[in-house]
Amino acid sequence: MSIRPEDCKLVRVFATNVRQRRVDLGLSQEDLAEKAGVHRTYVGMLERCEKNVTIYNIERIATALNIEPSTLLKED
């Protein structure tokens, strides 16, 4: 059985945390993408829960946001 990314709770938690941290740091999606070494549309797709992120990219995005990767997976 296949689950769409937008239907996965952890994907939503990750998306919310990335967006909040990015905004808190005053970064645009493009700024974050550049710092993380990913395409700018990829960041938008992650924040809209349209893509499932890999562990590799969790680490890259967390590093760009100056935060521990595990923090991006924790629900408030």
ChimeraX commands (.cxc) that place a marker at each C-alpha (Angstrom):
marker #1 position 0.00,0.00,0.00 radius 0.5
marker #1 position 1.45,3.33,-1.07 radius 0.5
marker #1 position 1.08,6.44,1.09 radius 0.5
marker #1 position 1.26,9.88,-0.50 radius 0.5
marker #1 position 3.77,12.23,1.17 radius 0.5
marker #1 position 1.01,14.67,2.18 radius 0.5
marker #1 position -0.74,11.86,4.06 radius 0.5
marker #1 position 2.31,11.03,6.20 radius 0.5
marker #1 position 2.44,12.74,9.59 radius 0.5
marker #1 position 6.25,12.81,9.71 radius 0.5
marker #1 position 6.44,14.47,6.30 radius 0.5
marker #1 position 4.07,17.19,7.56 radius 0.5
marker #1 position 6.11,17.66,10.76 radius 0.5
marker #1 position 9.32,17.96,8.74 radius 0.5
marker #1 position 7.74,20.44,6.32 radius 0.5
marker #1 position 6.42,22.61,9.14 radius 0.5
marker #1 position 9.74,22.62,10.97 radius 0.5
marker #1 position 11.78,23.45,7.86 radius 0.5
marker #1 position 9.47,26.33,6.92 radius 0.5
marker #1 position 9.39,27.73,10.46 radius 0.5
marker #1 position 13.17,27.59,10.90 radius 0.5
marker #1 position 13.74,29.09,7.43 radius 0.5
marker #1 position 11.38,31.97,8.16 radius 0.5
marker #1 position 12.89,32.50,11.63 radius 0.5
marker #1 position 16.31,32.85,9.98 radius 0.5
marker #1 position 14.94,35.25,7.37 radius 0.5
marker #1 position 15.84,32.96,4.48 radius 0.5
marker #1 position 13.91,32.60,1.25 radius 0.5
marker #1 position 13.34,29.15,-0.20 radius 0.5
marker #1 position 15.96,30.03,-2.79 radius 0.5
marker #1 position 18.47,31.03,-0.08 radius 0.5
marker #1 position 17.92,27.75,1.75 radius 0.5
marker #1 position 18.21,25.73,-1.44 radius 0.5
marker #1 position 21.51,27.38,-2.29 radius 0.5
marker #1 position 22.92,26.80,1.20 radius 0.5
marker #1 position 21.77,23.17,1.20 radius 0.5
marker #1 position 22.88,22.43,-2.35 radius 0.5
marker #1 position 19.42,21.47,-3.59 radius 0.5
marker #1 position 17.14,22.94,-6.24 radius 0.5
marker #1 position 14.90,25.80,-5.13 radius 0.5
marker #1 position 11.76,24.04,-6.35 radius 0.5
marker #1 position 12.68,21.04,-4.18 radius 0.5
marker #1 position 12.51,23.16,-1.02 radius 0.5
marker #1 position 9.05,24.39,-1.99 radius 0.5
marker #1 position 7.89,20.87,-2.72 radius 0.5
marker #1 position 9.17,19.70,0.66 radius 0.5
marker #1 position 7.45,22.56,2.48 radius 0.5
marker #1 position 4.17,21.75,0.68 radius 0.5
marker #1 position 4.50,18.03,1.51 radius 0.5
marker #1 position 4.71,17.13,-2.16 radius 0.5
marker #1 position 8.01,15.25,-1.88 radius 0.5
marker #1 position 9.38,12.66,0.48 radius 0.5
marker #1 position 12.81,13.77,1.71 radius 0.5
marker #1 position 15.81,11.45,1.92 radius 0.5
marker #1 position 18.02,11.11,4.98 radius 0.5
marker #1 position 20.85,12.60,2.96 radius 0.5
marker #1 position 18.82,15.74,2.24 radius 0.5
marker #1 position 17.53,15.98,5.81 radius 0.5
marker #1 position 21.15,16.34,6.87 radius 0.5
marker #1 position 21.94,18.87,4.13 radius 0.5
marker #1 position 18.91,21.01,4.96 radius 0.5
marker #1 position 19.53,20.81,8.70 radius 0.5
marker #1 position 23.13,21.91,8.22 radius 0.5
marker #1 position 21.99,24.84,6.09 radius 0.5
marker #1 position 19.51,25.80,8.83 radius 0.5
marker #1 position 22.14,25.43,11.59 radius 0.5
marker #1 position 20.05,22.86,13.42 radius 0.5
marker #1 position 20.34,19.19,14.36 radius 0.5
marker #1 position 18.64,16.91,11.82 radius 0.5
marker #1 position 16.57,15.24,14.54 radius 0.5
marker #1 position 15.04,18.59,15.48 radius 0.5
marker #1 position 13.39,18.78,12.07 radius 0.5
marker #1 position 11.56,15.52,12.78 radius 0.5
marker #1 position 10.18,16.48,16.20 radius 0.5
marker #1 position 6.62,17.63,16.63 radius 0.5
marker #1 position 6.04,20.62,18.90 radius 0.5
marker link #1:1,2 radius 0.2
marker link #1:2,3 radius 0.2
marker link #1:3,4 radius 0.2
marker link #1:4,5 radius 0.2
marker link #1:5,6 radius 0.2
marker link #1:6,7 radius 0.2
marker link #1:7,8 radius 0.2
marker link #1:8,9 radius 0.2
marker link #1:9,10 radius 0.2
marker link #1:10,11 radius 0.2
marker link #1:11,12 radius 0.2
marker link #1:12,13 radius 0.2
marker link #1:13,14 radius 0.2
marker link #1:14,15 radius 0.2
marker link #1:15,16 radius 0.2
marker link #1:16,17 radius 0.2
marker link #1:17,18 radius 0.2
marker link #1:18,19 radius 0.2
marker link #1:19,20 radius 0.2
marker link #1:20,21 radius 0.2
marker link #1:21,22 radius 0.2
marker link #1:22,23 radius 0.2
marker link #1:23,24 radius 0.2
marker link #1:24,25 radius 0.2
marker link #1:25,26 radius 0.2
marker link #1:26,27 radius 0.2
marker link #1:27,28 radius 0.2
marker link #1:28,29 radius 0.2
marker link #1:29,30 radius 0.2
marker link #1:30,31 radius 0.2
marker link #1:31,32 radius 0.2
marker link #1:32,33 radius 0.2
marker link #1:33,34 radius 0.2
marker link #1:34,35 radius 0.2
marker link #1:35,36 radius 0.2
marker link #1:36,37 radius 0.2
marker link #1:37,38 radius 0.2
marker link #1:38,39 radius 0.2
marker link #1:39,40 radius 0.2
marker link #1:40,41 radius 0.2
marker link #1:41,42 radius 0.2
marker link #1:42,43 radius 0.2
marker link #1:43,44 radius 0.2
marker link #1:44,45 radius 0.2
marker link #1:45,46 radius 0.2
marker link #1:46,47 radius 0.2
marker link #1:47,48 radius 0.2
marker link #1:48,49 radius 0.2
marker link #1:49,50 radius 0.2
marker link #1:50,51 radius 0.2
marker link #1:51,52 radius 0.2
marker link #1:52,53 radius 0.2
marker link #1:53,54 radius 0.2
marker link #1:54,55 radius 0.2
marker link #1:55,56 radius 0.2
marker link #1:56,57 radius 0.2
marker link #1:57,58 radius 0.2
marker link #1:58,59 radius 0.2
marker link #1:59,60 radius 0.2
marker link #1:60,61 radius 0.2
marker link #1:61,62 radius 0.2
marker link #1:62,63 radius 0.2
marker link #1:63,64 radius 0.2
marker link #1:64,65 radius 0.2
marker link #1:65,66 radius 0.2
marker link #1:66,67 radius 0.2
marker link #1:67,68 radius 0.2
marker link #1:68,69 radius 0.2
marker link #1:69,70 radius 0.2
marker link #1:70,71 radius 0.2
marker link #1:71,72 radius 0.2
marker link #1:72,73 radius 0.2
marker link #1:73,74 radius 0.2
marker link #1:74,75 radius 0.2
marker link #1:75,76 radius 0.2
view
